[in-house]
Amino acid sequence: MATIEKTMPATFTLPGFDLDAFVAQTLAEDLGAGLPGGGRDVTSDSVIPAAARFAGVMDSRDAVAVCGLPIAAAFFRALDPACETEILIAEGAIVAPGTALMRIAGSARALLTAERSALNTVQHLTGIATLTRSYVDAMGATRTRLLDTRKTIPGLRVLEKYAVRTGGGHNHRMGLYDAAMIKDNHVAVAGGVGEAVRRALHAGVRDVICEVDRLDQIEPALQAGATRLLLDNMAPDMLRVALANVAGRVPCEASGGVRLDTIAAIAATGVDYISVGRLTQSAPAADIGLDFTPL
């Protein structure tokens, strides 16, 4: 019988994220908990003997930046607390196709039931980390920081933003609560960028990011007290003019239409930040598999 050394990774914690609740809710959804006929894995329960045991290897079929393995391990342990897991690759590591990421051994029924939830999570988070790493690499040697946005799948923001950090990016606002971001619709209602910024500051907001898409909006926003400017949909030549006008008075962020083939030129302008919604909004899932063998 094959054996696997049991290694319990350090407790996986993220501010604002309850791992046990996430695992329980995800498994409950897959098992149809509370629904007529639900609460069980019909296929595994009917096909796999209760005493059967499996060992498996999770591996990558692509070159990826790995993310989410401790969460995957938690899915298997939730259904088989005695299962053995060995995480082989550190979070954020870049691996070649065919790299073994994790070994698992335990109850065959439990491992098969948890398999899809574990893989979905790792594939999604690794996809985000991998795409983030490709943008970071495309920026080249620069002081510019890559940021994500609030374009996340509802309920997964904390995990998706963790994946961005794992891939070498940085987080923008976590939500609507930790900074004011004045965009075109706010400006339209307030009557101008200066008035919108003044209202936010008057309300006691400390961090006020103001979006500008024209050069003539820069000075009113700064005079009103904006602490950061979001330079929206500006080509590199226009960005340079905007940055010259700002003259280092506040940090500046470039956003809008940023692609892998354009981010290097945008970073070369000297902008402080570049935000890319695609990192979390449409990163493709990584091709990661899990093959089991009977013990």
ROTIMAR-20561 format. One record per residue (C-alpha): x negated, y negated, z; residue in one letter. Coordinates in steps of 0.25 Angstrom, whole numbers, always signed. Example, Ala and Ser with C-alpha at 12.3 -4.5 7.8 and 13.67 -1.06 7.14 Angstrom:
! ROTIMAR-20561
LUMMAR,-49,+18,+31,A
LUMMAR,-55,+4,+29,S
! end
This chain:
! ROTIMAR-20561
LUMMAR,+0,+0,+0,M
LUMMAR,-5,-14,-4,A
LUMMAR,-7,-23,+8,T
LUMMAR,-8,-38,+8,I
LUMMAR,-15,-46,+19,E
LUMMAR,-4,-55,+25,K
LUMMAR,-7,-69,+26,T
LUMMAR,+2,-79,+31,M
LUMMAR,+0,-93,+25,P
LUMMAR,+0,-105,+34,A
LUMMAR,+14,-110,+37,T
LUMMAR,+18,-118,+25,F
LUMMAR,+24,-131,+29,T
LUMMAR,+28,-144,+21,L
LUMMAR,+34,-156,+28,P
LUMMAR,+49,-156,+25,G
LUMMAR,+49,-141,+20,F
LUMMAR,+55,-129,+28,D
LUMMAR,+48,-117,+22,L
LUMMAR,+57,-107,+29,D
LUMMAR,+70,-114,+25,A
LUMMAR,+65,-115,+11,F
LUMMAR,+62,-101,+10,V
LUMMAR,+75,-97,+17,A
LUMMAR,+84,-106,+8,Q
LUMMAR,+77,-101,-5,T
LUMMAR,+79,-86,-2,L
LUMMAR,+93,-89,+3,A
LUMMAR,+96,-95,-11,E
LUMMAR,+90,-83,-18,D
LUMMAR,+97,-73,-10,L
LUMMAR,+110,-80,-10,G
LUMMAR,+111,-81,+5,A
LUMMAR,+126,-84,+9,G
LUMMAR,+132,-80,-5,L
LUMMAR,+141,-68,-7,P
LUMMAR,+131,-56,-9,G
LUMMAR,+119,-65,-6,G
LUMMAR,+108,-64,+4,G
LUMMAR,+100,-53,-2,R
LUMMAR,+91,-49,-14,D
LUMMAR,+101,-40,-21,V
LUMMAR,+90,-35,-31,T
LUMMAR,+79,-32,-21,S
LUMMAR,+88,-26,-10,D
LUMMAR,+94,-16,-20,S
LUMMAR,+81,-13,-28,V
LUMMAR,+70,-13,-18,I
LUMMAR,+69,-4,-6,P
LUMMAR,+70,-11,+8,A
LUMMAR,+56,-5,+12,A
LUMMAR,+49,-8,-1,A
LUMMAR,+37,-17,+0,R
LUMMAR,+30,-26,-11,F
LUMMAR,+17,-33,-13,A
LUMMAR,+16,-44,-23,G
LUMMAR,+7,-55,-29,V
LUMMAR,+11,-69,-33,M
LUMMAR,+3,-74,-44,D
LUMMAR,+2,-86,-54,S
LUMMAR,+3,-83,-69,R
LUMMAR,-1,-98,-72,D
LUMMAR,-12,-107,-67,A
LUMMAR,-5,-114,-56,V
LUMMAR,-7,-123,-43,A
LUMMAR,-1,-114,-33,V
LUMMAR,+10,-119,-23,C
LUMMAR,+20,-112,-14,G
LUMMAR,+14,-99,-10,L
LUMMAR,+16,-101,+5,P
LUMMAR,+31,-104,+2,I
LUMMAR,+32,-91,-7,A
LUMMAR,+26,-83,+5,A
LUMMAR,+37,-88,+14,A
LUMMAR,+48,-83,+5,F
LUMMAR,+42,-69,+6,F
LUMMAR,+40,-70,+21,R
LUMMAR,+54,-75,+23,A
LUMMAR,+60,-61,+18,L
LUMMAR,+49,-52,+23,D
LUMMAR,+42,-59,+35,P
LUMMAR,+32,-47,+35,A
LUMMAR,+28,-49,+20,C
LUMMAR,+13,-51,+18,E
LUMMAR,+9,-63,+10,T
LUMMAR,-5,-68,+5,E
LUMMAR,-6,-81,-1,I
LUMMAR,-18,-81,-10,L
LUMMAR,-19,-95,-16,I
LUMMAR,-19,-109,-9,A
LUMMAR,-8,-119,-12,E
LUMMAR,-12,-128,-23,G
LUMMAR,-23,-118,-29,A
LUMMAR,-24,-118,-44,I
LUMMAR,-24,-103,-49,V
LUMMAR,-26,-96,-62,A
LUMMAR,-15,-87,-68,P
LUMMAR,-14,-74,-62,G
LUMMAR,-18,-79,-48,T
LUMMAR,-12,-71,-36,A
LUMMAR,-6,-81,-27,L
LUMMAR,+1,-73,-16,M
LUMMAR,+2,-58,-11,R
LUMMAR,+14,-53,-4,I
LUMMAR,+18,-40,+2,A
LUMMAR,+31,-36,+9,G
LUMMAR,+45,-31,+8,S
LUMMAR,+49,-29,-7,A
LUMMAR,+63,-34,-5,R
LUMMAR,+59,-47,+2,A
LUMMAR,+47,-50,-7,L
LUMMAR,+56,-49,-20,L
LUMMAR,+67,-57,-14,T
LUMMAR,+58,-68,-10,A
LUMMAR,+50,-67,-23,E
LUMMAR,+58,-77,-32,R
LUMMAR,+59,-88,-21,S
LUMMAR,+44,-87,-18,A
LUMMAR,+40,-87,-33,L
LUMMAR,+50,-99,-36,N
LUMMAR,+44,-107,-26,T
LUMMAR,+29,-104,-29,V
LUMMAR,+32,-106,-44,Q
LUMMAR,+38,-119,-42,H
LUMMAR,+29,-125,-33,L
LUMMAR,+17,-120,-40,T
LUMMAR,+22,-126,-53,G
LUMMAR,+23,-140,-46,I
LUMMAR,+9,-138,-41,A
LUMMAR,+3,-134,-54,T
LUMMAR,+10,-145,-62,L
LUMMAR,+5,-155,-51,T
LUMMAR,-9,-150,-52,R
LUMMAR,-9,-151,-68,S
LUMMAR,-5,-166,-66,Y
LUMMAR,-15,-169,-56,V
LUMMAR,-26,-162,-65,D
LUMMAR,-21,-170,-77,A
LUMMAR,-23,-183,-69,M
LUMMAR,-38,-181,-68,G
LUMMAR,-47,-188,-59,A
LUMMAR,-39,-199,-53,T
LUMMAR,-34,-205,-40,R
LUMMAR,-20,-205,-45,T
LUMMAR,-11,-196,-37,R
LUMMAR,+0,-187,-43,L
LUMMAR,+14,-188,-36,L
LUMMAR,+26,-180,-37,D
LUMMAR,+40,-186,-36,T
LUMMAR,+54,-183,-30,R
LUMMAR,+58,-175,-43,K
LUMMAR,+58,-162,-35,T
LUMMAR,+68,-150,-34,I
LUMMAR,+78,-153,-23,P
LUMMAR,+74,-146,-10,G
LUMMAR,+60,-143,-15,L
LUMMAR,+53,-157,-14,R
LUMMAR,+44,-153,-3,V
LUMMAR,+39,-141,-9,L
LUMMAR,+38,-147,-23,E
LUMMAR,+30,-159,-17,K
LUMMAR,+21,-149,-10,Y
LUMMAR,+18,-142,-23,A
LUMMAR,+14,-156,-29,V
LUMMAR,+4,-158,-18,R
LUMMAR,-1,-144,-20,T
LUMMAR,-3,-147,-34,G
LUMMAR,-12,-159,-31,G
LUMMAR,-1,-170,-32,G
LUMMAR,+5,-179,-21,H
LUMMAR,+19,-182,-17,N
LUMMAR,+27,-194,-19,H
LUMMAR,+39,-197,-10,R
LUMMAR,+44,-185,-4,M
LUMMAR,+58,-191,-5,G
LUMMAR,+67,-203,-4,L
LUMMAR,+63,-206,+10,Y
LUMMAR,+48,-208,+10,D
LUMMAR,+46,-220,+1,A
LUMMAR,+54,-229,-7,A
LUMMAR,+53,-228,-22,M
LUMMAR,+60,-239,-30,I
LUMMAR,+64,-235,-44,K
LUMMAR,+71,-241,-56,D
LUMMAR,+85,-239,-50,N
LUMMAR,+81,-245,-37,H
LUMMAR,+76,-257,-44,V
LUMMAR,+88,-258,-52,A
LUMMAR,+97,-259,-40,V
LUMMAR,+88,-267,-32,A
LUMMAR,+86,-277,-43,G
LUMMAR,+71,-276,-45,G
LUMMAR,+58,-269,-40,V
LUMMAR,+55,-280,-30,G
LUMMAR,+69,-280,-24,E
LUMMAR,+69,-265,-23,A
LUMMAR,+55,-265,-16,V
LUMMAR,+59,-276,-6,R
LUMMAR,+72,-268,-2,R
LUMMAR,+64,-256,+1,A
LUMMAR,+54,-263,+9,L
LUMMAR,+65,-271,+16,H
LUMMAR,+71,-258,+20,A
LUMMAR,+58,-253,+27,G
LUMMAR,+53,-244,+16,V
LUMMAR,+37,-243,+17,R
LUMMAR,+34,-236,+4,D
LUMMAR,+40,-242,-8,V
LUMMAR,+37,-237,-22,I
LUMMAR,+43,-245,-33,C
LUMMAR,+44,-240,-47,E
LUMMAR,+40,-250,-58,V
LUMMAR,+41,-247,-73,D
LUMMAR,+37,-261,-78,R
LUMMAR,+25,-270,-75,L
LUMMAR,+34,-282,-70,D
LUMMAR,+40,-273,-59,Q
LUMMAR,+26,-271,-52,I
LUMMAR,+24,-285,-46,E
LUMMAR,+38,-286,-40,P
LUMMAR,+37,-272,-34,A
LUMMAR,+24,-276,-28,L
LUMMAR,+28,-289,-23,Q
LUMMAR,+40,-283,-16,A
LUMMAR,+31,-273,-8,G
LUMMAR,+31,-260,-16,A
LUMMAR,+21,-250,-10,T
LUMMAR,+19,-242,-23,R
LUMMAR,+23,-243,-37,L
LUMMAR,+28,-232,-46,L
LUMMAR,+24,-236,-61,L
LUMMAR,+35,-229,-69,D
LUMMAR,+33,-224,-83,N
LUMMAR,+21,-233,-86,M
LUMMAR,+11,-229,-96,A
LUMMAR,-4,-229,-92,P
LUMMAR,-7,-243,-98,D
LUMMAR,+5,-249,-91,M
LUMMAR,+1,-242,-78,L
LUMMAR,-12,-249,-79,R
LUMMAR,-6,-262,-80,V
LUMMAR,+4,-259,-69,A
LUMMAR,-8,-254,-60,L
LUMMAR,-16,-267,-63,A
LUMMAR,-3,-275,-59,N
LUMMAR,-2,-268,-46,V
LUMMAR,-17,-269,-43,A
LUMMAR,-17,-259,-32,G
LUMMAR,-7,-266,-23,R
LUMMAR,+1,-253,-22,V
LUMMAR,-1,-238,-27,P
LUMMAR,+5,-235,-40,C
LUMMAR,+12,-223,-46,E
LUMMAR,+14,-219,-60,A
LUMMAR,+27,-211,-64,S
LUMMAR,+35,-207,-75,G
LUMMAR,+32,-199,-87,G
LUMMAR,+19,-193,-82,V
LUMMAR,+14,-181,-89,R
LUMMAR,+2,-172,-88,L
LUMMAR,-3,-178,-101,D
LUMMAR,-1,-192,-96,T
LUMMAR,-5,-192,-81,I
LUMMAR,-20,-194,-83,A
LUMMAR,-18,-207,-90,A
LUMMAR,-8,-211,-80,I
LUMMAR,-18,-208,-68,A
LUMMAR,-29,-215,-76,A
LUMMAR,-22,-228,-74,T
LUMMAR,-26,-228,-59,G
LUMMAR,-11,-226,-54,V
LUMMAR,-11,-221,-40,D
LUMMAR,+0,-211,-42,Y
LUMMAR,+7,-203,-53,I
LUMMAR,+20,-196,-50,S
LUMMAR,+26,-185,-58,V
LUMMAR,+40,-180,-56,G
LUMMAR,+37,-167,-65,R
LUMMAR,+28,-161,-54,L
LUMMAR,+40,-157,-46,T
LUMMAR,+52,-159,-56,Q
LUMMAR,+47,-150,-67,S
LUMMAR,+35,-142,-64,A
LUMMAR,+36,-128,-70,P
LUMMAR,+36,-116,-61,A
LUMMAR,+22,-109,-60,A
LUMMAR,+22,-94,-66,D
LUMMAR,+20,-86,-53,I
LUMMAR,+24,-72,-51,G
LUMMAR,+25,-61,-40,L
LUMMAR,+23,-47,-43,D
LUMMAR,+26,-36,-33,F
LUMMAR,+21,-22,-31,T
LUMMAR,+27,-11,-22,P
LUMMAR,+19,-8,-9,L
! end
